[in-house]
Amino acid sequence: MRSMSYEKYANYDQAWLFPPSLEDLLPAGHVARMVREFVDAQDLERMGFRVRVAEDGRPNYSANLLLKIWL
């Protein structure tokens, strides 16, 4: 069971004013979709990624979102 955190996670279905949504921007075969599926399939906690639980300040970006951006 995961502890509560204030990390930000990606919302792939979130609509924007411009452009309509992130899903609409990427074609079906885009490499970013493969990266997303690969990272989502990993057990990042077991690999040593930590979740910071913060009481104050802005929410953290999640380790899986940062890894997706880095890759």
mmCIF file as Biopython writes it, N, C-alpha, C and O atoms, coordinates in Angstrom:
data_model
#
loop_
_atom_site.group_PDB
_atom_site.id
_atom_site.type_symbol
_atom_site.label_atom_id
_atom_site.label_alt_id
_atom_site.label_comp_id
_atom_site.label_asym_id
_atom_site.label_entity_id
_atom_site.label_seq_id
_atom_site.pdbx_PDB_ins_code
_atom_site.Cartn_x
_atom_site.Cartn_y
_atom_site.Cartn_z
_atom_site.occupancy
_atom_site.B_iso_or_equiv
_atom_site.auth_seq_id
_atom_site.auth_asym_id
_atom_site.pdbx_PDB_model_num
ATOM 1   N N  . MET A ? 1  ? 0.834  -1.176 0.000   1.0 0.0 1  A 1 
ATOM 2   C CA . MET A ? 1  ? 0.000  0.000  0.000   1.0 0.0 1  A 1 
ATOM 3   C C  . MET A ? 1  ? 0.880  1.241  0.000   1.0 0.0 1  A 1 
ATOM 4   O O  . MET A ? 1  ? 1.856  1.305  0.748   1.0 0.0 1  A 1 
ATOM 5   N N  . ARG A ? 2  ? 0.557  2.205  -0.810  1.0 0.0 2  A 1 
ATOM 6   C CA . ARG A ? 2  ? 1.352  3.421  -0.922  1.0 0.0 2  A 1 
ATOM 7   C C  . ARG A ? 2  ? 0.929  4.433  0.130   1.0 0.0 2  A 1 
ATOM 8   O O  . ARG A ? 2  ? -0.240 4.514  0.508   1.0 0.0 2  A 1 
ATOM 9   N N  . SER A ? 3  ? 1.902  5.197  0.590   1.0 0.0 3  A 1 
ATOM 10  C CA . SER A ? 3  ? 1.592  6.279  1.510   1.0 0.0 3  A 1 
ATOM 11  C C  . SER A ? 3  ? 1.101  7.486  0.717   1.0 0.0 3  A 1 
ATOM 12  O O  . SER A ? 3  ? 1.317  7.586  -0.491  1.0 0.0 3  A 1 
ATOM 13  N N  . MET A ? 4  ? 0.450  8.379  1.406   1.0 0.0 4  A 1 
ATOM 14  C CA . MET A ? 4  ? -0.053 9.588  0.761   1.0 0.0 4  A 1 
ATOM 15  C C  . MET A ? 4  ? 1.113  10.502 0.399   1.0 0.0 4  A 1 
ATOM 16  O O  . MET A ? 4  ? 2.083  10.600 1.151   1.0 0.0 4  A 1 
ATOM 17  N N  . SER A ? 5  ? 1.023  11.153 -0.721  1.0 0.0 5  A 1 
ATOM 18  C CA . SER A ? 5  ? 2.036  12.112 -1.112  1.0 0.0 5  A 1 
ATOM 19  C C  . SER A ? 5  ? 1.354  13.240 -1.876  1.0 0.0 5  A 1 
ATOM 20  O O  . SER A ? 5  ? 0.185  13.152 -2.253  1.0 0.0 5  A 1 
ATOM 21  N N  . TYR A ? 6  ? 2.103  14.270 -2.085  1.0 0.0 6  A 1 
ATOM 22  C CA . TYR A ? 6  ? 1.600  15.403 -2.842  1.0 0.0 6  A 1 
ATOM 23  C C  . TYR A ? 6  ? 2.286  15.489 -4.194  1.0 0.0 6  A 1 
ATOM 24  O O  . TYR A ? 6  ? 2.432  16.581 -4.743  1.0 0.0 6  A 1 
ATOM 25  N N  . GLU A ? 7  ? 2.707  14.365 -4.736  1.0 0.0 7  A 1 
ATOM 26  C CA . GLU A ? 7  ? 3.373  14.361 -6.032  1.0 0.0 7  A 1 
ATOM 27  C C  . GLU A ? 7  ? 2.379  14.596 -7.151  1.0 0.0 7  A 1 
ATOM 28  O O  . GLU A ? 7  ? 1.219  14.192 -7.068  1.0 0.0 7  A 1 
ATOM 29  N N  . LYS A ? 8  ? 2.846  15.248 -8.188  1.0 0.0 8  A 1 
ATOM 30  C CA . LYS A ? 8  ? 2.028  15.444 -9.381  1.0 0.0 8  A 1 
ATOM 31  C C  . LYS A ? 8  ? 2.239  14.256 -10.319 1.0 0.0 8  A 1 
ATOM 32  O O  . LYS A ? 8  ? 3.374  13.832 -10.538 1.0 0.0 8  A 1 
ATOM 33  N N  . TYR A ? 9  ? 1.186  13.736 -10.855 1.0 0.0 9  A 1 
ATOM 34  C CA . TYR A ? 9  ? 1.243  12.672 -11.842 1.0 0.0 9  A 1 
ATOM 35  C C  . TYR A ? 9  ? 0.637  13.197 -13.133 1.0 0.0 9  A 1 
ATOM 36  O O  . TYR A ? 9  ? -0.167 14.128 -13.111 1.0 0.0 9  A 1 
ATOM 37  N N  . ALA A ? 10 ? 1.014  12.613 -14.237 1.0 0.0 10 A 1 
ATOM 38  C CA . ALA A ? 10 ? 0.489  13.043 -15.531 1.0 0.0 10 A 1 
ATOM 39  C C  . ALA A ? 10 ? -0.961 12.620 -15.666 1.0 0.0 10 A 1 
ATOM 40  O O  . ALA A ? 10 ? -1.338 11.522 -15.259 1.0 0.0 10 A 1 
ATOM 41  N N  . ASN A ? 11 ? -1.760 13.485 -16.232 1.0 0.0 11 A 1 
ATOM 42  C CA . ASN A ? 11 ? -3.143 13.176 -16.568 1.0 0.0 11 A 1 
ATOM 43  C C  . ASN A ? 11 ? -3.222 13.233 -18.089 1.0 0.0 11 A 1 
ATOM 44  O O  . ASN A ? 11 ? -3.343 14.312 -18.669 1.0 0.0 11 A 1 
ATOM 45  N N  . TYR A ? 12 ? -3.153 12.075 -18.732 1.0 0.0 12 A 1 
ATOM 46  C CA . TYR A ? 12 ? -3.069 12.012 -20.185 1.0 0.0 12 A 1 
ATOM 47  C C  . TYR A ? 12 ? -4.389 12.343 -20.874 1.0 0.0 12 A 1 
ATOM 48  O O  . TYR A ? 12 ? -4.407 12.555 -22.087 1.0 0.0 12 A 1 
ATOM 49  N N  . ASP A ? 13 ? -5.476 12.391 -20.142 1.0 0.0 13 A 1 
ATOM 50  C CA . ASP A ? 13 ? -6.770 12.697 -20.719 1.0 0.0 13 A 1 
ATOM 51  C C  . ASP A ? 13 ? -7.206 14.135 -20.456 1.0 0.0 13 A 1 
ATOM 52  O O  . ASP A ? 13 ? -8.291 14.536 -20.878 1.0 0.0 13 A 1 
ATOM 53  N N  . GLN A ? 14 ? -6.380 14.912 -19.769 1.0 0.0 14 A 1 
ATOM 54  C CA . GLN A ? 14 ? -6.729 16.286 -19.430 1.0 0.0 14 A 1 
ATOM 55  C C  . GLN A ? 14 ? -6.833 17.140 -20.690 1.0 0.0 14 A 1 
ATOM 56  O O  . GLN A ? 14 ? -5.939 17.130 -21.537 1.0 0.0 14 A 1 
ATOM 57  N N  . ALA A ? 15 ? -7.914 17.864 -20.801 1.0 0.0 15 A 1 
ATOM 58  C CA . ALA A ? 15 ? -8.126 18.735 -21.958 1.0 0.0 15 A 1 
ATOM 59  C C  . ALA A ? 15 ? -7.550 20.117 -21.695 1.0 0.0 15 A 1 
ATOM 60  O O  . ALA A ? 15 ? -7.603 20.610 -20.568 1.0 0.0 15 A 1 
ATOM 61  N N  . TRP A ? 16 ? -7.002 20.742 -22.727 1.0 0.0 16 A 1 
ATOM 62  C CA . TRP A ? 16 ? -6.458 22.083 -22.655 1.0 0.0 16 A 1 
ATOM 63  C C  . TRP A ? 16 ? -7.329 23.000 -23.497 1.0 0.0 16 A 1 
ATOM 64  O O  . TRP A ? 16 ? -8.118 22.537 -24.321 1.0 0.0 16 A 1 
ATOM 65  N N  . LEU A ? 17 ? -7.185 24.277 -23.292 1.0 0.0 17 A 1 
ATOM 66  C CA . LEU A ? 17 ? -7.867 25.215 -24.166 1.0 0.0 17 A 1 
ATOM 67  C C  . LEU A ? 17 ? -7.254 25.131 -25.565 1.0 0.0 17 A 1 
ATOM 68  O O  . LEU A ? 17 ? -7.971 24.984 -26.555 1.0 0.0 17 A 1 
ATOM 69  N N  . PHE A ? 18 ? -5.908 25.227 -25.642 1.0 0.0 18 A 1 
ATOM 70  C CA . PHE A ? 18 ? -5.166 25.036 -26.888 1.0 0.0 18 A 1 
ATOM 71  C C  . PHE A ? 18 ? -3.905 24.302 -26.546 1.0 0.0 18 A 1 
ATOM 72  O O  . PHE A ? 18 ? -3.212 24.788 -25.652 1.0 0.0 18 A 1 
ATOM 73  N N  . PRO A ? 19 ? -3.530 23.256 -27.103 1.0 0.0 19 A 1 
ATOM 74  C CA . PRO A ? 19 ? -4.241 22.321 -27.977 1.0 0.0 19 A 1 
ATOM 75  C C  . PRO A ? 19 ? -5.261 21.499 -27.194 1.0 0.0 19 A 1 
ATOM 76  O O  . PRO A ? 19 ? -5.272 21.557 -25.964 1.0 0.0 19 A 1 
ATOM 77  N N  . PRO A ? 20 ? -6.115 20.738 -27.871 1.0 0.0 20 A 1 
ATOM 78  C CA . PRO A ? 20 ? -7.216 20.028 -27.202 1.0 0.0 20 A 1 
ATOM 79  C C  . PRO A ? 20 ? -6.766 19.080 -26.091 1.0 0.0 20 A 1 
ATOM 80  O O  . PRO A ? 20 ? -7.307 19.158 -24.988 1.0 0.0 20 A 1 
ATOM 81  N N  . SER A ? 21 ? -5.815 18.201 -26.328 1.0 0.0 21 A 1 
ATOM 82  C CA . SER A ? 21 ? -5.302 17.309 -25.285 1.0 0.0 21 A 1 
ATOM 83  C C  . SER A ? 21 ? -3.961 16.736 -25.739 1.0 0.0 21 A 1 
ATOM 84  O O  . SER A ? 21 ? -3.642 16.737 -26.928 1.0 0.0 21 A 1 
ATOM 85  N N  . LEU A ? 22 ? -3.194 16.253 -24.787 1.0 0.0 22 A 1 
ATOM 86  C CA . LEU A ? 22 ? -1.900 15.665 -25.105 1.0 0.0 22 A 1 
ATOM 87  C C  . LEU A ? 22 ? -2.063 14.444 -26.001 1.0 0.0 22 A 1 
ATOM 88  O O  . LEU A ? 22 ? -1.238 14.214 -26.886 1.0 0.0 22 A 1 
ATOM 89  N N  . GLU A ? 23 ? -3.102 13.668 -25.787 1.0 0.0 23 A 1 
ATOM 90  C CA . GLU A ? 23 ? -3.356 12.485 -26.618 1.0 0.0 23 A 1 
ATOM 91  C C  . GLU A ? 23 ? -3.585 12.880 -28.080 1.0 0.0 23 A 1 
ATOM 92  O O  . GLU A ? 23 ? -3.209 12.136 -28.986 1.0 0.0 23 A 1 
ATOM 93  N N  . ASP A ? 24 ? -4.189 14.025 -28.312 1.0 0.0 24 A 1 
ATOM 94  C CA . ASP A ? 24 ? -4.441 14.481 -29.685 1.0 0.0 24 A 1 
ATOM 95  C C  . ASP A ? 24 ? -3.175 14.952 -30.383 1.0 0.0 24 A 1 
ATOM 96  O O  . ASP A ? 24 ? -3.115 14.956 -31.613 1.0 0.0 24 A 1 
ATOM 97  N N  . LEU A ? 25 ? -2.162 15.350 -29.618 1.0 0.0 25 A 1 
ATOM 98  C CA . LEU A ? 25 ? -0.926 15.862 -30.209 1.0 0.0 25 A 1 
ATOM 99  C C  . LEU A ? 25 ? -0.024 14.768 -30.766 1.0 0.0 25 A 1 
ATOM 100 O O  . LEU A ? 25 ? 0.705  14.995 -31.731 1.0 0.0 25 A 1 
ATOM 101 N N  . LEU A ? 26 ? -0.070 13.583 -30.162 1.0 0.0 26 A 1 
ATOM 102 C CA . LEU A ? 26 ? 0.848  12.505 -30.548 1.0 0.0 26 A 1 
ATOM 103 C C  . LEU A ? 26 ? 0.158  11.484 -31.435 1.0 0.0 26 A 1 
ATOM 104 O O  . LEU A ? 26 ? -0.894 10.960 -31.070 1.0 0.0 26 A 1 
ATOM 105 N N  . PRO A ? 27 ? 0.731  11.196 -32.587 1.0 0.0 27 A 1 
ATOM 106 C CA . PRO A ? 27 ? 0.143  10.158 -33.431 1.0 0.0 27 A 1 
ATOM 107 C C  . PRO A ? 27 ? 0.241  8.780  -32.762 1.0 0.0 27 A 1 
ATOM 108 O O  . PRO A ? 27 ? 1.002  8.594  -31.813 1.0 0.0 27 A 1 
ATOM 109 N N  . ALA A ? 28 ? -0.514 7.851  -33.253 1.0 0.0 28 A 1 
ATOM 110 C CA . ALA A ? 28 ? -0.607 6.522  -32.640 1.0 0.0 28 A 1 
ATOM 111 C C  . ALA A ? 28 ? 0.740  5.819  -32.506 1.0 0.0 28 A 1 
ATOM 112 O O  . ALA A ? 28 ? 0.960  5.141  -31.503 1.0 0.0 28 A 1 
ATOM 113 N N  . GLY A ? 29 ? 1.629  5.945  -33.447 1.0 0.0 29 A 1 
ATOM 114 C CA . GLY A ? 29 ? 2.901  5.227  -33.396 1.0 0.0 29 A 1 
ATOM 115 C C  . GLY A ? 29 ? 4.064  6.027  -32.839 1.0 0.0 29 A 1 
ATOM 116 O O  . GLY A ? 29 ? 5.214  5.619  -32.998 1.0 0.0 29 A 1 
ATOM 117 N N  . HIS A ? 30 ? 3.801  7.143  -32.196 1.0 0.0 30 A 1 
ATOM 118 C CA . HIS A ? 30 ? 4.872  8.021  -31.698 1.0 0.0 30 A 1 
ATOM 119 C C  . HIS A ? 30 ? 5.685  7.334  -30.608 1.0 0.0 30 A 1 
ATOM 120 O O  . HIS A ? 30 ? 5.138  6.604  -29.781 1.0 0.0 30 A 1 
ATOM 121 N N  . VAL A ? 31 ? 7.009  7.575  -30.613 1.0 0.0 31 A 1 
ATOM 122 C CA . VAL A ? 31 ? 7.919  6.930  -29.663 1.0 0.0 31 A 1 
ATOM 123 C C  . VAL A ? 31 ? 7.598  7.321  -28.211 1.0 0.0 31 A 1 
ATOM 124 O O  . VAL A ? 31 ? 7.886  6.548  -27.297 1.0 0.0 31 A 1 
ATOM 125 N N  . ALA A ? 32 ? 7.017  8.484  -27.985 1.0 0.0 32 A 1 
ATOM 126 C CA . ALA A ? 32 ? 6.663  8.902  -26.624 1.0 0.0 32 A 1 
ATOM 127 C C  . ALA A ? 32 ? 5.652  7.951  -25.998 1.0 0.0 32 A 1 
ATOM 128 O O  . ALA A ? 32 ? 5.657  7.754  -24.783 1.0 0.0 32 A 1 
ATOM 129 N N  . ARG A ? 33 ? 4.796  7.366  -26.809 1.0 0.0 33 A 1 
ATOM 130 C CA . ARG A ? 33 ? 3.825  6.386  -26.281 1.0 0.0 33 A 1 
ATOM 131 C C  . ARG A ? 33 ? 4.536  5.117  -25.813 1.0 0.0 33 A 1 
ATOM 132 O O  . ARG A ? 33 ? 4.139  4.517  -24.814 1.0 0.0 33 A 1 
ATOM 133 N N  . MET A ? 34 ? 5.580  4.706  -26.526 1.0 0.0 34 A 1 
ATOM 134 C CA . MET A ? 34 ? 6.359  3.532  -26.119 1.0 0.0 34 A 1 
ATOM 135 C C  . MET A ? 34 ? 7.099  3.818  -24.814 1.0 0.0 34 A 1 
ATOM 136 O O  . MET A ? 34 ? 7.150  2.962  -23.931 1.0 0.0 34 A 1 
ATOM 137 N N  . VAL A ? 35 ? 7.673  5.018  -24.687 1.0 0.0 35 A 1 
ATOM 138 C CA . VAL A ? 35 ? 8.378  5.400  -23.460 1.0 0.0 35 A 1 
ATOM 139 C C  . VAL A ? 35 ? 7.406  5.381  -22.289 1.0 0.0 35 A 1 
ATOM 140 O O  . VAL A ? 35 ? 7.734  4.860  -21.223 1.0 0.0 35 A 1 
ATOM 141 N N  . ARG A ? 36 ? 6.229  5.936  -22.473 1.0 0.0 36 A 1 
ATOM 142 C CA . ARG A ? 36 ? 5.220  5.964  -21.407 1.0 0.0 36 A 1 
ATOM 143 C C  . ARG A ? 36 ? 4.848  4.553  -20.971 1.0 0.0 36 A 1 
ATOM 144 O O  . ARG A ? 36 ? 4.794  4.274  -19.773 1.0 0.0 36 A 1 
ATOM 145 N N  . GLU A ? 37 ? 4.594  3.665  -21.914 1.0 0.0 37 A 1 
ATOM 146 C CA . GLU A ? 37 ? 4.228  2.292  -21.570 1.0 0.0 37 A 1 
ATOM 147 C C  . GLU A ? 37 ? 5.377  1.567  -20.873 1.0 0.0 37 A 1 
ATOM 148 O O  . GLU A ? 37 ? 5.152  0.801  -19.936 1.0 0.0 37 A 1 
ATOM 149 N N  . PHE A ? 38 ? 6.609  1.806  -21.328 1.0 0.0 38 A 1 
ATOM 150 C CA . PHE A ? 38 ? 7.784  1.172  -20.719 1.0 0.0 38 A 1 
ATOM 151 C C  . PHE A ? 38 ? 7.946  1.607  -19.262 1.0 0.0 38 A 1 
ATOM 152 O O  . PHE A ? 38 ? 8.100  0.766  -18.376 1.0 0.0 38 A 1 
ATOM 153 N N  . VAL A ? 39 ? 7.911  2.911  -19.013 1.0 0.0 39 A 1 
ATOM 154 C CA . VAL A ? 39 ? 8.100  3.414  -17.647 1.0 0.0 39 A 1 
ATOM 155 C C  . VAL A ? 39 ? 6.951  2.973  -16.748 1.0 0.0 39 A 1 
ATOM 156 O O  . VAL A ? 39 ? 7.181  2.598  -15.598 1.0 0.0 39 A 1 
ATOM 157 N N  . ASP A ? 40 ? 5.723  3.009  -17.249 1.0 0.0 40 A 1 
ATOM 158 C CA . ASP A ? 40 ? 4.575  2.582  -16.451 1.0 0.0 40 A 1 
ATOM 159 C C  . ASP A ? 40 ? 4.651  1.107  -16.066 1.0 0.0 40 A 1 
ATOM 160 O O  . ASP A ? 40 ? 4.066  0.707  -15.060 1.0 0.0 40 A 1 
ATOM 161 N N  . ALA A ? 41 ? 5.358  0.291  -16.844 1.0 0.0 41 A 1 
ATOM 162 C CA . ALA A ? 41 ? 5.476  -1.138 -16.565 1.0 0.0 41 A 1 
ATOM 163 C C  . ALA A ? 41 ? 6.561  -1.441 -15.525 1.0 0.0 41 A 1 
ATOM 164 O O  . ALA A ? 41 ? 6.643  -2.567 -15.035 1.0 0.0 41 A 1 
ATOM 165 N N  . GLN A ? 42 ? 7.393  -0.451 -15.184 1.0 0.0 42 A 1 
ATOM 166 C CA . GLN A ? 42 ? 8.498  -0.671 -14.249 1.0 0.0 42 A 1 
ATOM 167 C C  . GLN A ? 42 ? 8.029  -0.503 -12.796 1.0 0.0 42 A 1 
ATOM 168 O O  . GLN A ? 42 ? 7.105  0.260  -12.515 1.0 0.0 42 A 1 
ATOM 169 N N  . ASP A ? 43 ? 8.673  -1.219 -11.894 1.0 0.0 43 A 1 
ATOM 170 C CA . ASP A ? 43 ? 8.444  -1.045 -10.458 1.0 0.0 43 A 1 
ATOM 171 C C  . ASP A ? 43 ? 9.512  -0.079 -9.953  1.0 0.0 43 A 1 
ATOM 172 O O  . ASP A ? 43 ? 10.584 -0.496 -9.514  1.0 0.0 43 A 1 
ATOM 173 N N  . LEU A ? 44 ? 9.207  1.212  -10.021 1.0 0.0 44 A 1 
ATOM 174 C CA . LEU A ? 44 ? 10.208 2.232  -9.717  1.0 0.0 44 A 1 
ATOM 175 C C  . LEU A ? 44 ? 10.625 2.224  -8.249  1.0 0.0 44 A 1 
ATOM 176 O O  . LEU A ? 44 ? 11.780 2.515  -7.939  1.0 0.0 44 A 1 
ATOM 177 N N  . GLU A ? 45 ? 9.708  1.897  -7.345  1.0 0.0 45 A 1 
ATOM 178 C CA . GLU A ? 45 ? 10.077 1.818  -5.923  1.0 0.0 45 A 1 
ATOM 179 C C  . GLU A ? 45 ? 11.117 0.727  -5.702  1.0 0.0 45 A 1 
ATOM 180 O O  . GLU A ? 45 ? 12.069 0.921  -4.946  1.0 0.0 45 A 1 
ATOM 181 N N  . ARG A ? 46 ? 10.943 -0.395 -6.344  1.0 0.0 46 A 1 
ATOM 182 C CA . ARG A ? 46 ? 11.892 -1.501 -6.217  1.0 0.0 46 A 1 
ATOM 183 C C  . ARG A ? 46 ? 13.247 -1.154 -6.832  1.0 0.0 46 A 1 
ATOM 184 O O  . ARG A ? 46 ? 14.280 -1.682 -6.423  1.0 0.0 46 A 1 
ATOM 185 N N  . MET A ? 47 ? 13.226 -0.260 -7.819  1.0 0.0 47 A 1 
ATOM 186 C CA . MET A ? 47 ? 14.461 0.170  -8.473  1.0 0.0 47 A 1 
ATOM 187 C C  . MET A ? 47 ? 15.176 1.267  -7.684  1.0 0.0 47 A 1 
ATOM 188 O O  . MET A ? 47 ? 16.254 1.712  -8.079  1.0 0.0 47 A 1 
ATOM 189 N N  . GLY A ? 48 ? 14.587 1.700  -6.582  1.0 0.0 48 A 1 
ATOM 190 C CA . GLY A ? 48 ? 15.246 2.681  -5.728  1.0 0.0 48 A 1 
ATOM 191 C C  . GLY A ? 48 ? 14.723 4.096  -5.834  1.0 0.0 48 A 1 
ATOM 192 O O  . GLY A ? 48 ? 15.240 4.993  -5.168  1.0 0.0 48 A 1 
ATOM 193 N N  . PHE A ? 49 ? 13.707 4.319  -6.658  1.0 0.0 49 A 1 
ATOM 194 C CA . PHE A ? 49 ? 13.115 5.649  -6.724  1.0 0.0 49 A 1 
ATOM 195 C C  . PHE A ? 49 ? 12.298 5.875  -5.460  1.0 0.0 49 A 1 
ATOM 196 O O  . PHE A ? 49 ? 11.591 4.980  -4.998  1.0 0.0 49 A 1 
ATOM 197 N N  . ARG A ? 50 ? 12.400 7.060  -4.913  1.0 0.0 50 A 1 
ATOM 198 C CA . ARG A ? 50 ? 11.701 7.362  -3.669  1.0 0.0 50 A 1 
ATOM 199 C C  . ARG A ? 50 ? 10.562 8.341  -3.910  1.0 0.0 50 A 1 
ATOM 200 O O  . ARG A ? 50 ? 10.592 9.142  -4.844  1.0 0.0 50 A 1 
ATOM 201 N N  . VAL A ? 51 ? 9.558  8.255  -3.043  1.0 0.0 51 A 1 
ATOM 202 C CA . VAL A ? 51 ? 8.446  9.194  -3.041  1.0 0.0 51 A 1 
ATOM 203 C C  . VAL A ? 51 ? 8.659  10.117 -1.857  1.0 0.0 51 A 1 
ATOM 204 O O  . VAL A ? 51 ? 8.731  9.668  -0.713  1.0 0.0 51 A 1 
ATOM 205 N N  . ARG A ? 52 ? 8.759  11.394 -2.131  1.0 0.0 52 A 1 
ATOM 206 C CA . ARG A ? 52 ? 8.934  12.368 -1.053  1.0 0.0 52 A 1 
ATOM 207 C C  . ARG A ? 52 ? 7.559  12.801 -0.570  1.0 0.0 52 A 1 
ATOM 208 O O  . ARG A ? 52 ? 6.716  13.216 -1.365  1.0 0.0 52 A 1 
ATOM 209 N N  . VAL A ? 53 ? 7.343  12.705 0.702   1.0 0.0 53 A 1 
ATOM 210 C CA . VAL A ? 53 ? 6.092  13.162 1.297   1.0 0.0 53 A 1 
ATOM 211 C C  . VAL A ? 53 ? 6.364  14.531 1.905   1.0 0.0 53 A 1 
ATOM 212 O O  . VAL A ? 53 ? 7.132  14.656 2.859   1.0 0.0 53 A 1 
ATOM 213 N N  . ALA A ? 54 ? 5.735  15.544 1.351   1.0 0.0 54 A 1 
ATOM 214 C CA . ALA A ? 54 ? 5.979  16.912 1.794   1.0 0.0 54 A 1 
ATOM 215 C C  . ALA A ? 54 ? 4.703  17.490 2.404   1.0 0.0 54 A 1 
ATOM 216 O O  . ALA A ? 54 ? 3.606  17.309 1.875   1.0 0.0 54 A 1 
ATOM 217 N N  . GLU A ? 55 ? 4.866  18.166 3.489   1.0 0.0 55 A 1 
ATOM 218 C CA . GLU A ? 55 ? 3.731  18.814 4.144   1.0 0.0 55 A 1 
ATOM 219 C C  . GLU A ? 55 ? 3.508  20.217 3.591   1.0 0.0 55 A 1 
ATOM 220 O O  . GLU A ? 55 ? 2.372  20.684 3.507   1.0 0.0 55 A 1 
ATOM 221 N N  . ASP A ? 56 ? 4.594  20.887 3.215   1.0 0.0 56 A 1 
ATOM 222 C CA . ASP A ? 56 ? 4.514  22.279 2.783   1.0 0.0 56 A 1 
ATOM 223 C C  . ASP A ? 56 ? 4.983  22.431 1.343   1.0 0.0 56 A 1 
ATOM 224 O O  . ASP A ? 56 ? 5.662  21.559 0.802   1.0 0.0 56 A 1 
ATOM 225 N N  . GLY A ? 57 ? 4.617  23.539 0.739   1.0 0.0 57 A 1 
ATOM 226 C CA . GLY A ? 57 ? 5.130  23.868 -0.583  1.0 0.0 57 A 1 
ATOM 227 C C  . GLY A ? 57 ? 4.355  23.231 -1.717  1.0 0.0 57 A 1 
ATOM 228 O O  . GLY A ? 57 ? 3.295  22.634 -1.530  1.0 0.0 57 A 1 
ATOM 229 N N  . ARG A ? 58 ? 4.922  23.379 -2.889  1.0 0.0 58 A 1 
ATOM 230 C CA . ARG A ? 58 ? 4.306  22.826 -4.098  1.0 0.0 58 A 1 
ATOM 231 C C  . ARG A ? 58 ? 4.386  21.309 -4.106  1.0 0.0 58 A 1 
ATOM 232 O O  . ARG A ? 58 ? 5.297  20.732 -3.512  1.0 0.0 58 A 1 
ATOM 233 N N  . PRO A ? 59 ? 3.444  20.661 -4.771  1.0 0.0 59 A 1 
ATOM 234 C CA . PRO A ? 59 ? 3.540  19.208 -4.925  1.0 0.0 59 A 1 
ATOM 235 C C  . PRO A ? 59 ? 4.756  18.839 -5.767  1.0 0.0 59 A 1 
ATOM 236 O O  . PRO A ? 59 ? 5.164  19.592 -6.652  1.0 0.0 59 A 1 
ATOM 237 N N  . ASN A ? 60 ? 5.321  17.689 -5.486  1.0 0.0 60 A 1 
ATOM 238 C CA . ASN A ? 60 ? 6.442  17.168 -6.275  1.0 0.0 60 A 1 
ATOM 239 C C  . ASN A ? 60 ? 5.926  16.633 -7.602  1.0 0.0 60 A 1 
ATOM 240 O O  . ASN A ? 60 ? 4.749  16.300 -7.739  1.0 0.0 60 A 1 
ATOM 241 N N  . TYR A ? 61 ? 6.816  16.556 -8.565  1.0 0.0 61 A 1 
ATOM 242 C CA . TYR A ? 61 ? 6.517  15.793 -9.767  1.0 0.0 61 A 1 
ATOM 243 C C  . TYR A ? 61 ? 6.904  14.353 -9.469  1.0 0.0 61 A 1 
ATOM 244 O O  . TYR A ? 61 ? 7.939  14.109 -8.850  1.0 0.0 61 A 1 
ATOM 245 N N  . SER A ? 62 ? 6.098  13.408 -9.894  1.0 0.0 62 A 1 
ATOM 246 C CA . SER A ? 62 ? 6.345  12.001 -9.596  1.0 0.0 62 A 1 
ATOM 247 C C  . SER A ? 62 ? 7.602  11.505 -10.310 1.0 0.0 62 A 1 
ATOM 248 O O  . SER A ? 62 ? 7.999  12.034 -11.349 1.0 0.0 62 A 1 
ATOM 249 N N  . ALA A ? 63 ? 8.213  10.479 -9.727  1.0 0.0 63 A 1 
ATOM 250 C CA . ALA A ? 63 ? 9.414  9.903  -10.319 1.0 0.0 63 A 1 
ATOM 251 C C  . ALA A ? 63 ? 9.130  9.342  -11.711 1.0 0.0 63 A 1 
ATOM 252 O O  . ALA A ? 63 ? 9.959  9.461  -12.612 1.0 0.0 63 A 1 
ATOM 253 N N  . ASN A ? 64 ? 7.947  8.725  -11.886 1.0 0.0 64 A 1 
ATOM 254 C CA . ASN A ? 64 ? 7.667  8.152  -13.210 1.0 0.0 64 A 1 
ATOM 255 C C  . ASN A ? 64 ? 7.486  9.235  -14.270 1.0 0.0 64 A 1 
ATOM 256 O O  . ASN A ? 64 ? 7.865  9.029  -15.423 1.0 0.0 64 A 1 
ATOM 257 N N  . LEU A ? 65 ? 6.914  10.385 -13.905 1.0 0.0 65 A 1 
ATOM 258 C CA . LEU A ? 65 ? 6.776  11.475 -14.869 1.0 0.0 65 A 1 
ATOM 259 C C  . LEU A ? 65 ? 8.143  12.061 -15.216 1.0 0.0 65 A 1 
ATOM 260 O O  . LEU A ? 65 ? 8.414  12.325 -16.387 1.0 0.0 65 A 1 
ATOM 261 N N  . LEU A ? 66 ? 9.002  12.269 -14.231 1.0 0.0 66 A 1 
ATOM 262 C CA . LEU A ? 66 ? 10.334 12.810 -14.487 1.0 0.0 66 A 1 
ATOM 263 C C  . LEU A ? 66 ? 11.170 11.849 -15.321 1.0 0.0 66 A 1 
ATOM 264 O O  . LEU A ? 66 ? 11.918 12.286 -16.195 1.0 0.0 66 A 1 
ATOM 265 N N  . LEU A ? 67 ? 11.056 10.540 -15.065 1.0 0.0 67 A 1 
ATOM 266 C CA . LEU A ? 67 ? 11.789 9.554  -15.853 1.0 0.0 67 A 1 
ATOM 267 C C  . LEU A ? 67 ? 11.301 9.549  -17.304 1.0 0.0 67 A 1 
ATOM 268 O O  . LEU A ? 67 ? 12.113 9.429  -18.221 1.0 0.0 67 A 1 
ATOM 269 N N  . LYS A ? 68 ? 10.013 9.675  -17.522 1.0 0.0 68 A 1 
ATOM 270 C CA . LYS A ? 68 ? 9.479  9.739  -18.879 1.0 0.0 68 A 1 
ATOM 271 C C  . LYS A ? 68 ? 10.033 10.946 -19.626 1.0 0.0 68 A 1 
ATOM 272 O O  . LYS A ? 68 ? 10.388 10.843 -20.801 1.0 0.0 68 A 1 
ATOM 273 N N  . ILE A ? 69 ? 10.108 12.074 -18.958 1.0 0.0 69 A 1 
ATOM 274 C CA . ILE A ? 69 ? 10.654 13.280 -19.588 1.0 0.0 69 A 1 
ATOM 275 C C  . ILE A ? 69 ? 12.128 13.094 -19.892 1.0 0.0 69 A 1 
ATOM 276 O O  . ILE A ? 69 ? 12.595 13.465 -20.969 1.0 0.0 69 A 1 
ATOM 277 N N  . TRP A ? 70 ? 12.863 12.524 -18.950 1.0 0.0 70 A 1 
ATOM 278 C CA . TRP A ? 70 ? 14.298 12.319 -19.129 1.0 0.0 70 A 1 
ATOM 279 C C  . TRP A ? 70 ? 14.573 11.380 -20.298 1.0 0.0 70 A 1 
ATOM 280 O O  . TRP A ? 70 ? 15.473 11.632 -21.100 1.0 0.0 70 A 1 
ATOM 281 N N  . LEU A ? 71 ? 13.797 10.294 -20.397 1.0 0.0 71 A 1 
ATOM 282 C CA . LEU A ? 71 ? 14.010 9.342  -21.493 1.0 0.0 71 A 1 
ATOM 283 C C  . LEU A ? 71 ? 13.572 9.931  -22.813 1.0 0.0 71 A 1 
ATOM 284 O O  . LEU A ? 71 ? 13.677 9.272  -23.848 1.0 0.0 71 A 1 
#
